[in-house]
Amino acid sequence: MKNIVIYSTQTCPYCVRAKNLLASKDLQWTEIDVSSDDELREAMIKKAGGRRTVPQIFIGDTHVGGYDDLAALEKSGKLADLLG
């Protein structure tokens, strides 16, 4: 299974939703909290092609986007394919 990385902050409700969706599928992920680390936030923005909002979710080398993007993948049945 591909590695899942979620860039998040401590007070983000969409981050919680994304993690809950992944947990409901018994998936594991690495969480990177960018709440108070400007260098990590800048790295996230660069990796996410300029997107500044959290969460930013990556599965393997694929930038999924935010929670809405993750939920759309799940709804369409494409999340399982992306996970391999």
C-alpha distances in whole Angstrom, upper triangle without the diagonal:
4,7,9,13,16,19,22,25,27,29,26,26,24,21,22,21,18,17,18,17,13,15,16,13,12,9,10,11,13,17,19,23,25,28,30,29,30,29,25,26,27,24,22,25,25,21,21,24,27,26,27,26,23,21,19,15,13,9,9,12,13,16,16,19,20,20,22,20,17,19,20,17,16,20,19,16,15,12,10,10,9,6,6
4,6,10,13,16,19,23,25,27,24,25,22,19,21,20,17,16,18,16,13,15,17,14,13,10,10,10,11,15,17,20,22,25,28,26,27,25,22,23,24,21,19,21,21,17,18,21,23,22,24,23,21,18,16,12,10,6,5,9,10,12,13,16,18,18,20,18,15,18,19,15,16,19,19,17,14,11,11,11,8,6,7
4,7,10,13,16,20,22,24,22,22,20,17,19,19,15,14,17,16,12,14,17,14,13,10,8,7,8,11,13,17,19,22,24,22,24,22,18,20,21,18,16,19,19,15,16,19,22,20,22,21,18,16,14,11,8,6,5,9,10,12,12,15,16,17,20,17,15,18,19,16,17,21,21,19,16,13,13,14,11,8,10
4,7,10,13,16,18,20,18,19,16,13,15,15,11,11,14,13,9,12,14,13,12,9,7,5,6,9,11,14,16,19,22,20,22,20,17,17,19,16,14,17,18,14,14,18,20,18,19,18,15,12,11,7,6,5,6,9,10,10,10,12,13,13,16,14,12,15,17,14,15,18,19,17,15,12,13,14,11,9,12
4,7,10,13,15,18,16,17,15,12,14,15,11,10,14,14,11,13,16,15,15,11,9,6,5,6,7,11,12,16,18,17,18,17,13,14,16,13,11,14,15,12,12,15,17,15,16,15,12,10,8,6,5,7,8,10,10,10,10,11,12,13,16,14,12,16,18,16,17,20,21,20,18,14,16,17,14,12,15
4,6,10,12,14,12,13,11,8,11,12,9,8,12,12,11,13,16,15,15,12,11,7,6,5,6,8,10,13,16,15,16,16,12,12,14,13,10,13,14,12,11,15,16,13,13,12,9,6,6,5,6,9,11,13,12,10,10,10,9,10,14,13,11,14,16,16,16,19,21,20,18,15,17,19,15,14,18
4,7,10,12,11,13,11,8,11,13,11,11,15,15,14,16,19,19,19,16,14,10,9,6,5,6,7,9,12,12,13,13,9,8,11,10,7,10,12,11,10,14,14,11,10,9,6,5,5,6,9,12,14,14,14,11,12,10,9,11,15,14,13,16,18,18,19,22,23,23,21,18,21,22,18,18,21
4,7,9,7,10,9,6,9,11,10,10,13,15,14,16,18,19,19,17,15,12,10,7,6,5,6,7,11,11,13,14,10,9,13,13,10,12,15,14,13,16,15,13,11,9,5,5,7,9,12,15,17,18,17,14,14,12,10,11,14,15,14,16,19,19,20,22,24,24,23,20,22,24,21,20,24
4,6,6,9,10,7,10,12,12,12,15,17,17,18,20,22,22,20,18,15,13,9,8,5,6,5,8,10,12,14,11,10,14,14,12,14,17,17,15,19,17,15,12,10,7,8,10,13,16,18,21,22,21,18,17,15,13,13,16,18,17,19,22,22,23,25,27,27,26,23,26,28,25,24,27
4,6,9,11,8,9,13,13,12,15,17,17,17,20,22,22,20,18,16,14,11,10,7,8,6,10,12,14,17,14,13,17,18,16,17,21,20,19,22,21,18,15,13,10,11,14,15,18,21,23,25,24,21,20,18,15,15,18,20,19,20,24,24,24,26,29,29,28,25,27,30,27,26,29
4,6,9,8,9,12,13,13,15,17,18,19,21,23,23,22,21,18,17,14,13,10,11,8,12,14,16,19,17,15,18,20,17,18,22,22,20,23,21,18,15,12,10,11,14,16,20,23,25,26,25,22,21,18,15,14,17,20,19,20,23,24,24,25,28,29,28,25,28,30,28,27,31
4,5,5,7,9,10,11,13,15,16,17,19,21,21,20,19,17,16,13,13,11,11,10,13,15,17,19,16,14,18,19,15,16,20,20,17,20,19,15,13,10,7,8,11,14,17,20,23,24,22,19,17,15,11,11,13,16,15,16,19,20,20,22,25,25,25,22,25,27,25,24,28
4,5,5,6,9,10,11,12,14,15,16,19,20,19,19,17,18,15,15,14,15,13,17,19,20,22,20,18,21,22,18,19,23,22,19,22,21,17,16,12,9,9,13,14,18,20,24,25,23,20,18,15,12,10,12,15,14,14,17,19,18,20,23,24,24,21,24,26,24,24,27
4,5,5,6,9,10,10,12,14,15,17,19,17,17,16,16,14,15,14,14,14,18,19,20,22,19,17,20,20,16,17,20,19,17,19,19,15,14,10,8,7,10,11,15,17,21,22,19,16,14,12,8,6,8,11,11,11,14,15,15,17,19,20,20,18,21,23,21,20,24
4,5,5,6,9,10,11,12,14,16,17,15,14,12,13,10,11,10,12,12,16,17,18,20,16,15,18,18,14,16,19,18,15,19,18,15,14,10,7,5,9,9,13,15,18,20,18,15,13,12,8,7,10,12,11,12,15,16,16,18,20,21,20,17,20,22,20,19,23
4,5,5,6,9,10,10,12,14,15,14,14,13,14,11,13,12,14,14,18,19,21,23,19,18,21,21,18,20,23,21,19,22,22,19,17,14,10,9,12,12,16,17,20,22,21,18,16,15,11,9,12,14,12,13,16,17,16,18,21,21,21,18,20,23,21,20,24
4,5,5,6,9,10,10,13,14,14,15,14,15,13,16,15,17,17,21,22,24,25,22,20,23,23,19,21,23,22,19,22,22,19,18,14,11,10,12,12,15,16,20,22,20,18,15,14,10,7,9,12,10,9,13,14,13,14,18,18,18,15,18,21,19,18,22
4,5,5,6,9,10,11,13,11,12,11,12,11,13,14,16,17,20,21,22,23,19,18,21,20,17,18,21,19,16,20,20,17,16,13,10,8,10,9,12,13,16,18,16,14,11,11,8,5,9,10,7,8,11,12,11,13,16,16,16,13,15,18,16,15,19
4,5,5,6,9,10,10,9,9,8,10,9,12,13,16,16,20,21,23,23,19,19,22,21,17,20,22,20,18,22,22,19,19,16,12,10,11,10,13,13,16,19,17,16,14,14,11,9,12,13,10,11,15,14,13,16,18,18,18,14,16,19,17,15,19
4,5,5,6,9,10,10,11,11,14,13,16,16,19,19,23,24,26,27,23,22,25,24,21,23,26,23,22,25,25,22,21,18,15,13,15,13,16,16,19,22,20,19,16,16,13,10,13,14,11,11,15,15,13,15,18,17,18,15,16,19,18,16,20
4,5,5,7,9,9,11,12,14,14,17,18,20,21,25,26,27,28,24,23,26,25,21,23,25,23,21,24,25,21,21,18,15,13,14,12,14,14,17,20,18,17,14,14,12,9,11,12,9,8,11,11,9,11,14,13,14,11,13,16,15,14,17
4,5,5,7,5,7,8,11,12,15,17,20,21,24,25,26,26,22,22,25,23,20,22,24,21,20,23,24,21,22,19,16,13,14,11,12,11,15,17,16,16,13,14,13,10,13,13,9,10,13,12,10,13,15,14,14,10,11,14,13,11,14
4,5,5,5,7,9,12,13,16,18,21,22,25,26,28,28,24,24,27,25,22,25,27,24,23,26,27,24,24,21,18,15,17,14,15,15,17,20,19,19,17,18,16,13,16,16,13,13,16,15,13,16,18,17,17,14,14,17,16,14,17
4,5,8,10,12,16,16,20,21,24,25,28,29,31,31,27,27,30,28,25,27,29,26,25,28,29,26,26,23,20,17,19,16,18,16,19,22,21,21,18,19,17,14,16,17,13,12,15,15,11,14,16,15,16,13,13,17,17,14,17
4,5,9,12,15,17,20,22,25,26,29,30,31,31,27,27,30,28,25,27,29,25,24,27,29,26,27,24,21,18,19,16,16,14,17,20,19,19,17,18,17,15,17,16,13,12,15,13,10,13,15,13,14,10,10,13,14,11,14
4,7,10,14,15,19,21,24,26,29,29,31,31,27,27,30,28,25,28,29,26,25,28,30,27,28,25,22,19,20,16,17,15,17,21,20,20,18,20,19,17,19,19,15,15,18,16,14,17,19,16,17,13,12,16,15,12,14
4,7,10,13,16,19,22,23,26,26,28,27,24,24,27,24,22,24,26,22,22,25,27,24,25,23,19,16,17,13,13,11,13,17,16,17,15,17,17,15,18,17,13,14,17,15,13,16,18,16,15,12,11,14,13,10,12
4,7,10,13,16,19,21,24,23,25,25,21,22,24,22,20,23,24,21,21,24,26,24,24,22,18,16,16,13,13,11,13,16,16,17,16,18,17,16,19,18,15,17,19,17,16,19,21,19,18,14,14,16,15,11,14
4,6,10,13,16,18,20,20,22,21,17,18,21,18,16,19,20,17,17,21,22,20,20,19,15,13,12,10,10,9,11,14,14,14,14,15,15,14,18,17,14,16,19,17,16,20,21,20,18,14,15,17,14,12,15
4,7,10,13,15,17,16,19,18,14,15,18,15,14,17,18,15,16,20,21,19,19,18,14,12,12,10,10,10,12,14,15,14,15,15,15,15,19,18,16,18,21,19,19,23,24,23,21,17,18,20,17,15,17
4,6,9,12,14,14,16,15,12,13,16,14,12,15,17,15,15,19,19,17,16,15,11,10,10,9,11,12,14,16,16,15,15,14,14,14,18,17,15,18,21,20,20,23,25,24,22,19,20,22,19,17,20
4,6,9,11,10,12,12,8,9,12,11,9,13,14,13,14,17,17,16,14,13,11,10,10,10,11,14,15,16,16,15,15,15,14,15,19,19,17,20,22,22,22,25,27,26,24,21,23,24,21,19,23
4,6,8,8,11,11,8,9,12,12,10,13,16,15,15,18,18,16,13,12,10,10,11,12,14,17,19,19,19,17,17,16,15,16,19,20,18,21,24,23,24,27,28,28,27,23,25,27,24,22,26
4,6,5,7,8,6,5,9,10,8,11,13,13,13,16,15,13,11,11,9,10,11,13,15,18,20,20,20,17,18,16,15,16,19,20,19,22,24,24,25,28,29,30,28,25,27,28,25,24,28
4,6,8,11,9,8,12,13,12,13,16,17,16,19,17,15,12,11,10,11,13,16,18,21,23,23,23,20,20,18,16,17,20,21,21,23,26,26,27,29,31,32,30,27,30,31,28,27,31
4,6,9,9,8,11,13,13,14,17,18,18,21,19,17,14,14,13,15,16,19,21,24,25,25,25,23,23,21,20,21,24,25,25,27,29,30,30,33,35,35,33,30,33,34,31,30,33
4,6,5,6,9,10,11,12,14,15,16,19,17,16,14,14,14,15,15,18,19,22,23,23,23,21,22,20,19,21,24,25,24,27,29,29,30,33,34,35,33,30,32,33,29,29,32
4,5,5,6,9,10,10,12,14,15,17,15,15,12,13,14,15,15,18,19,23,24,23,23,20,22,20,19,22,24,25,25,28,29,30,31,33,35,35,33,30,33,33,30,30,33
4,5,5,6,9,10,11,12,14,16,14,15,13,15,15,16,15,18,18,21,22,21,22,19,21,20,20,23,25,25,25,28,30,29,31,34,35,35,32,30,32,32,29,28,31
4,5,5,6,9,10,10,12,14,13,13,12,13,12,13,12,14,15,18,19,18,19,16,18,17,17,19,22,22,22,25,27,26,27,30,31,31,29,26,28,29,25,25,28
4,5,5,6,9,10,10,12,11,10,8,10,10,11,10,13,15,18,19,18,18,15,17,15,15,17,20,20,20,23,25,25,26,29,30,30,28,25,28,29,25,25,28
4,5,5,6,9,10,11,9,10,9,11,12,14,12,15,16,19,20,18,18,16,18,16,16,20,22,21,22,25,26,26,28,30,31,32,29,27,29,30,26,26,29
4,5,5,6,8,10,10,11,10,13,13,13,11,13,13,16,17,15,16,14,16,15,16,19,22,20,21,24,25,24,26,29,30,30,27,25,27,27,23,23,26
4,5,5,6,9,8,8,8,9,9,10,8,10,10,14,15,14,13,11,13,11,12,15,18,17,17,20,21,21,23,26,26,27,24,22,24,24,21,21,24
4,6,5,6,5,5,5,8,10,11,9,12,12,16,17,15,15,11,13,11,12,16,18,17,18,21,22,22,24,26,27,27,25,23,26,26,22,23,26
4,5,5,6,8,9,12,13,14,11,13,13,16,16,14,14,11,14,13,15,18,20,18,20,23,23,23,25,28,28,28,25,24,26,26,22,23,25
4,6,8,9,10,12,13,13,9,10,9,13,13,10,10,8,11,11,13,17,18,16,17,21,21,20,23,25,25,25,22,20,23,22,18,19,22
4,6,5,8,10,10,10,7,9,9,12,13,11,10,7,9,7,10,14,15,13,14,18,18,17,20,22,22,23,20,19,21,21,17,19,21
4,6,9,11,13,14,10,12,12,15,16,13,12,9,11,10,13,16,17,15,17,20,20,19,22,24,24,25,22,21,24,23,19,21,24
4,6,9,12,13,11,13,14,18,19,16,15,12,14,11,13,16,17,16,18,21,21,21,24,26,26,27,24,23,26,26,22,24,27
4,6,9,10,8,11,13,16,18,16,14,11,11,8,9,13,14,13,15,18,18,19,21,23,23,25,22,21,24,24,21,22,25
4,7,9,8,12,14,18,20,19,17,13,14,10,10,13,15,15,16,19,20,21,23,24,25,27,25,23,26,27,23,24,27
4,6,7,11,14,17,20,19,17,13,13,9,8,10,12,13,14,16,17,19,20,22,23,25,23,21,24,25,22,23,26
3,5,8,12,15,18,18,16,13,12,9,7,8,11,12,12,14,16,17,18,20,22,23,22,19,22,24,20,21,24
4,6,10,13,16,16,14,11,10,8,5,7,10,10,10,12,15,15,16,18,20,21,19,17,20,21,18,18,22
4,7,10,13,13,11,8,7,5,5,8,10,10,10,13,14,14,16,18,19,20,18,15,18,19,16,16,20
4,7,10,10,9,6,5,5,6,8,11,9,8,11,13,12,13,16,17,17,15,12,15,16,12,12,16
4,6,7,6,5,5,7,9,11,13,11,10,13,15,13,14,18,18,17,14,12,14,14,10,11,14
4,6,5,7,7,10,12,13,15,12,10,14,15,12,13,17,16,15,12,10,11,11,7,7,10
4,6,8,10,13,15,17,18,16,14,17,18,15,16,20,19,18,14,12,13,12,9,8,10
4,7,9,12,15,17,19,16,15,18,19,16,18,21,20,19,16,14,15,14,10,11,12
4,6,9,12,14,16,12,12,15,15,12,15,18,17,16,13,11,13,12,8,10,12
4,6,9,12,13,10,10,14,14,12,15,17,17,17,14,12,15,14,11,12,15
4,7,9,10,6,6,10,10,9,11,14,14,14,11,10,13,13,9,11,14
4,7,8,6,7,10,11,10,13,15,15,16,14,13,16,16,13,15,18
4,6,5,6,9,10,11,13,14,16,17,15,13,17,18,15,16,20
4,5,5,6,8,10,11,12,14,15,15,12,16,18,15,16,20
4,5,5,6,9,10,10,12,14,14,13,16,18,16,17,20
4,5,5,6,9,10,11,12,11,10,14,15,13,14,18
4,5,5,6,9,10,11,10,8,11,13,11,12,15
4,5,5,6,9,10,10,9,12,14,13,14,17
4,5,5,6,9,8,9,12,13,12,14,17
4,6,5,6,5,5,8,9,9,11,13
4,5,5,6,5,8,10,10,11,13
4,5,8,8,10,12,13,14,17
4,5,8,10,10,12,14,15
4,6,6,8,10,11,12
4,5,5,6,9,10
4,5,5,6,9
4,5,5,6
4,5,5
4,5
4
